[in-house]
Amino acid sequence: MHYIEHDELVNLTSYYYKETIFLKNFPNNHFFISFFGIIADYLFGTKLVLFKFINFLTLPLIFYFLYISFGKRIFIYILFSVYLFSDLLVVYSFLLRGYYISSLLFCIIFYLFIENYRNEKKKILNLRVIYLICALQIINNISSLYLVVPILLAILLNEKKFNLKEKIYNFLLFFFIPFAVLNSMQIILTGFYLNDYHESQTSINLLLINNFFKIYLSGFNTIYFGNYTSNSLYANLSAFILQIKEGSAIFLIFLFSFALMIFNFLKKKNNIFDYIILYFLIFFILINKFPPERIYIGIIYFFVFYLFLNFKKIIIKSKLLIYLILGISLLQIILDQNIYREIKTLKYEQQKLQSELDCKLDNKKLLEIEKHLYYYLFLEKCNKKRNLKEFLIFYRKN
């Protein structure tokens, strides 16, 4: 039996509706996982295992883009070992969150940059796709800015394959316009929710005309400057050091990438990827935000690809390395008995409520999280169709 985790549960009960897909009152709502979840829910009903599997599919897709980027299976073996040696990477590949989708999209961007060097004829198309993916990345998850900003800066300031007119024209058409339209929808919907206008009997158009700035500013501040995005890095250095110790596998990748980037600049062998890594480091320091460890999942594979690109010749020639990596990976699989590691699920709460489930949404004395859990079980175990209005009535009356 699969047990649900807290954030997975909130996603399922709060954002898997067409009415709330753009709502960003909390960082939980990752756009793409909600979008695919709505489609899967409509076709097959609420199936937690199916939703998790859709998210897990991004991992083999990352392996695929790694293979077509470098053309050798040894890179897949090495990446698989990196994956196994990071609790964070393993756990979140099975969780219903959108970080792995972000990582896949950044890997696609990496591949498109490589393609620009292989096929000049497709460089404009690739640039447009990169811009569009960057726009969608921010819509999906605000923490994607950590890598989106460096990518955009590197293109605009350092990419020599395009003239300034091509860069600006395509930036406006394929990044700015899609981002402005979709982000405005997120901001306005969030502002409506925060000001309780969604409960008003007044028409939406009239509310928007009379309260536009209030709605827009409250939505904007919540998405970009809310409690979850305002923790200072410099005020939490001790916690950041602890984060580095606990996630040593991931932070070693960052450290090696930064060292390699500096080496490439000193040797004057730098390319577009070196500029992206440099701008990432500068942006991370200047923005002064202390992110939760999970946000690194959305960007770490881009850094692994960067290391592979720089050590490609060495890796390909090291035949013994293949057998060593396969042996280590096999040992790791044998020793690891729990794919969820230390993730905290709602196992006991789920078992209790499932035993009491009567497939009715009547008055029940439940705690707040239990309301979410009961409704999820109501959908999945009773094979019911989700309905936002129905859930809200149940949630508020208990």
N, C-alpha and C positions, 0 to 999 in steps of 0.2 A: 504494500500500500504506500502511496506517495503522500507525504505530509507537506502542508503548505507553510511557507515562511511569511512573516508579517508584511513585508513590502510587496511580495507577490499577491497576497490577499487583498491589500488596498488597491493595487492595480486592477485586479479582476472585478472588484465590486464598485469601484469609483470611476474608472476611465474607459472601460470596454463598452462604451455607448457612442453613437454618432453625435449625441449632444455634448459630450464631455471630452472628445478626443483631443481638442485643442486647449483644454483647461490645464493651467499650470499653477494652481494654488499651492501645490507642493512639488518638489523635484521628482517625486515618484513617477510622474507620467512621462515616460519615454515614448515619443510619438509613434515610432515604427512598430514597437512591440504591441502597442495598443491597436494600431491599424491592422496588423496581421491577426491579432487576437479577435478583433471584431469580425473579420472575414471568417476565421476558423469557427468562431462561436455561432455565426449565422448558418454555416454549412453543416456543422457537426454537433452543435451544442457545447456546453461548458465541459471541457475535458482537460484537466490540468496536465496530464501526461502529454497530450497533443501540443498544448501551448509550450511546454518545456522543450519538446522535440523541435518545434519550429525555431526556438532560440538556439538550441544546440547545433542545428544545421549550419549556423554561421562558422563554427569551428572547422569542419572539413572544407568549407568554402575559403577560409583563410589559408588552409593548406594548399588548396587549388591555385590561388593567386600567387602563393609563394612558389609553387612549381613552375607556373608559366612565366614568372619573373626571372627565375634562375635556371630552370631546365634540368635540375638534378634532384633525385629523390633524397640524397643525403641531407639536404636542407630541411626536408620534412621530418626526417628522423631527429635532427637536432632540435627543431622547434617543438616536436612532440615531447622531448625530454625537458625542455624549458617549461612547457605546460605542466608536466607532471610534478616538477619540483617547486611549483608555486601553489600553495593552498588557495590563494585568491583566484588564480586563473582557472583552477579546476572547479571550485565551488560555483563561480558565477557562470560557467558554461552550462550549468544545469539549473540555474535560477531564472525566473521569469522577469528579468530586467533587460534594459536595452543597451548595456555597455558593450556586449559582444557584437551587436549590429554596428555600433560606432566603430569598433576596431576593424571589422570587415570593410567598412566603407573607406577608412583611412588606408587599408592595405590596397584597395582598388586604386586610390589616388596614387600611392607609391608605384603601382604597376603602370599607371598611365604616364607618369613622369618617365619611367624607363622606356615605354613605348615611343615617347617623343624623340628619344635618341635612336631608336631602331627604325622608325617609319616617319619621315618628315611629312608625308602626305596627310597623315592623320593628326598632326599637331594641333590644328585649330579645333577639331572635333574633341580631342582629348582635353584641351584647355577648357572648353565649354562644359564638358562633363565634370571636370575637377571643380570648377566654380559652382556648378549646380549641386554637387555632392556637399561642398562646404556649406552652402546655404541650408541644405536639408539637415546637415549635422547639427547645426545650432538649433534648428526647429526640434530635432529629436531630443537633444540633451544639451543644456547650457554649458556643461563642463567641456564640451567639444571645442569651445573657444580656445582652450589651452594649445591646441594644435592647429585649429583653423586659422587663427590670427597669424602665426608664423608662416603657414603655407601661403596665405594671401600676400604677406609682406615679401616673401621670397620671390613670388611670381612678379609682383609689381616693381620690385627694386632690383632684382638680380637675374631673372630669367632673360637670356639674350636671344632666345629663339623667336621672340615676338617683339614687334615694335610697340611703342607706347600707345598708339592709336588702337591696335589690336587688343592690347591688355585692357584698356579702359572701356572700350566698346563692349567687349565680351563680359567684363566684370559687371557693368551696369545691367546688361541684358540677361545674363545667366546666374549671377549671384544676387545683386542688389534687388532687382524686381521680385524674383521668387521669395527671397528672404523677407522683404518689406511686406509683401502681401500676406504670407503665412504667419509671420511674427505678429503683425497687426491683429490678425484673427485671434492668436493666442492671448495677446495683451488685452484686447477688448472683452473677450469671453471671461478671462480671469478677473478683470475689473468689474464686470457685471456680477460675477459670483461673490466677490469680496464685499461689494456694496449691497448685497441681497436684492439686486434688481431682478434676479431670475424668479423671484416670488411675487413681483409686482404685477398688477393687472393692467398697467399702462402699456401701450404698444412699445415694442423695442425701438422703433425708429424715433419716437418722441423722447424716450428716455435717453437715447444716444445723443440727440440734438441738444437737449437741455443739460446733460451732465457729461459731455464728452471728455473734457479735461480731467474731471474727477475720476471717471472710469479709466481713462488711458493711463494717467499717472499712477493710480493705485495698482493697476495690472503690471505696468512697467517696473515699478519699484519692487514688487513682490517677486517677479521673475529674475531680475538682474541684481537686486540689492536686498533681498529678503534675509531672514535669519539664517537660512541654510547656506547663503553665499557670502556672509559678512565676517566670518571668522578670520582674524588676522594671522598671517604666517609668523610674523616676528613676535607676536604675543603668545605664540604656541610652539616655540622652538623646541622645548623639552618634549612635547607631545609629537612633534615632527621627527625628532631623533628616535623616539620609541617606535614610530611608524616605520622608519627606515630599518630598524633592527628586526621588527616583526615581519617585514616584507623584503628581506634581504635579496631574494632572487630577482625581484622586479627592480629594486634600486641599484643593483649591480649592473643591470642592463642600461639604466640611465647613466650611471657613472662611466661605464666603458664608452658609451656613445659620446658623452661630453668630452672625454679625453681624446677620443679618436677625431672628433670634430676639430679640436684645438690643434692636434697634430697635422691634420690636413691643411689647415690654414697656415701653419708655420712652414709647411713644405710647399705651399702654394699649389696644392692639388685639389682644392676645394671645388665642389659642384653645388647644384641647387639643393641637394639634401643636406649638405653641411650648413648652408644658410638657414634652412628650416630648423635644424637642431640648435643652431646659435640663437635664433630668434625665440625659440621655445624657452631656452634657458633665461634669456633676458626678460621675456614676458612673464615667466613664472616668478622671477624675483621682483619685478616692478609691480605686478598686480597685487602682491602681498595678501594672498588668500591661502588659508590652510584647508585644503580639500580632504574629504574622507578618502581612505585608501582605495576604495572601489573605483574611483574615477580614473585611476591609472590603467584599468583594464581597457578602457576605450582608446588608449593611445599607445600602449606598450608594444603591440605587435609592429607598429610602424618603426619603432626603434630597433626591434629585432631584425626587421628587413634591412634597415640601415647598416647594422653590423654585418649581416650576411653579404651585402653589396661590397663592403670594404675588404672582407676576408674571403671573398669568393674563390680566388685562385688557390689559396692555402687550403681551404676546406675541401675543394674538389680533389686535390692531390693527396689528401690524407686518408688513404684507404683504411688504415687501422682504426681511424676515428669512427668509422661507420659501425664496426663491430663493438667497439667500446660503448658507444652511445646506445646501441640496441640492447646490449647487456645491462646497462644501467637502467634503461627504461623498463625492461622486463622485470628487473629486481624491484623497481619502484611499484609496478603494478601488483606484484605478488605480496609485497609488504603492506600495501595500502588496502585495508579492508573496508573502508567507508568513503565512498566518493563524495559525500557531503561534508566530510571532515568535521569541523566544529560549528557548522551553521546551526543556528537555533531555529527550529521549526515550532509550529503550534501543535505538536503531536498530541499531547494529552488533552488540550482543549478541543481538538478536532475529534478525538475518540469519544470524549464526553458528550459533545453536542450531537455527534452522529448517532449515538445510542438513544438520544432523546428526540431525534428528528421525526416529525410527523407529517412532513410535506405540507404544512400550513404556515402562513405568515400571520399568525394571530398574536395576541398580547403575550409576551414572554419577558421575564425579568432577566435581562442580559446586560453584561458590561459592553462598552463601546466596541471593542475589538471582537467580542462574541457576536455582535449583530452582523458584522461583516462576515464572520466565519459561518454563521448560521445561514446567511443568504447564499454564500458560495455553495454550501452543502445542499441547500434547497435547489439550486440550479443544477448541480452535477448529479446528485443522488436521486432527485425526484424528476430529472429530465425535464426541467421547466425552461421556458424562454425568458431571458433577462429583459427587464423593463425598468428603466430609471425611475419613473414616477412611482412604481410599485415598491422599489427598494427604498426610496426616500420616505414614503409613508410608513413603511415598516421601521425604518431607522429612527424616525422622530417620535413615534408613538410609544416606543418601549422604554 
